[in-house]
Amino acid sequence: MATSTVSIQGVKKVCLVIADVSGYTQFLKLRMLSLLHAEEIISTLLETVVAEAEYPLQLSKFEGDAVFLYAVAEPDPQAAARSVYRQVHSFFDAFHETQRKLIRTTDGGCLCEACRHIGELRLKAVVHYGEALFKRIRNHEELAGEDVILVHRLLKNSVTSNEYVAVTDAFYRLHGELTGEPFRPTNERYDIGNVTLHVLPRTVPDLPSMQRAPLTRLRGVVEVFLRTGRAVAQRLFP
């Protein structure tokens, strides 16, 4: 009989965070070279977000164009909520600073659609307070439960802004000091019930535009063809 690789570790009170990159779907519609660069850009931006997280907030896993993080809220749930909220706001500053660096690095180089539209990407974050079942599958820790499902569903909402922080009513009440901020309440309906979200739109900073002189553009085209040619040659003649 095979030994089970799943270990149930129990239910804990948690603050759950999903930071999601807006505009990623458009990246996926690009051609292969652009798609490779798009994946590299998204990965760099998400890694920047994760690098800002500190205890009690920690990474659960990367999820394509998003990262899922959590903080065990015990023994002081309110202190955990306030730490998580502060860190979530730091994600946006780090995200946009990395955007600036990527634009400066790319400007005058690659002409693919992904590299040309780095500045159009945006970040949104959803924060919830609830419970999660912790389990270990082999060497990886997983979170499960209704609240984990809910925080993922909340990314699909009626909010028109493409850069914002949205917190559930449970998190809003737990934090206790958010009434002075210009949150906009909205009622969202899901198959698991109605949820009140408090939404704080974020102001998108000015980002440098990508401008290329004719000679620089020509150099970028040549570099793209050379890289593509090398990649094709390595596949045909490994």
Buried (B, 14 or more C-beta within 10 A) or exposed (E): EEEEEEEEEEEBBBBBBBBBBBBBEBBBEBEEBBBBBBBEBBEBBBEBBBEBBEEBBEBBEBBEBBBBBBBBBEEEBEEBBBBBBEBBEEBBEBBBEBBBEBBEEBBBBBBBBBBBBBBBBBBBBBBBBBBBBBBEEEEEBBBEBEBBEBBBBBBEBEBEBBBBBBBBBBBBEBBEEBEEEEBEEBEBEEEEEEBEBBBBBBEBEEBEEBEBEEEBBEBBEEEBEEEEEEEEEEEEEE
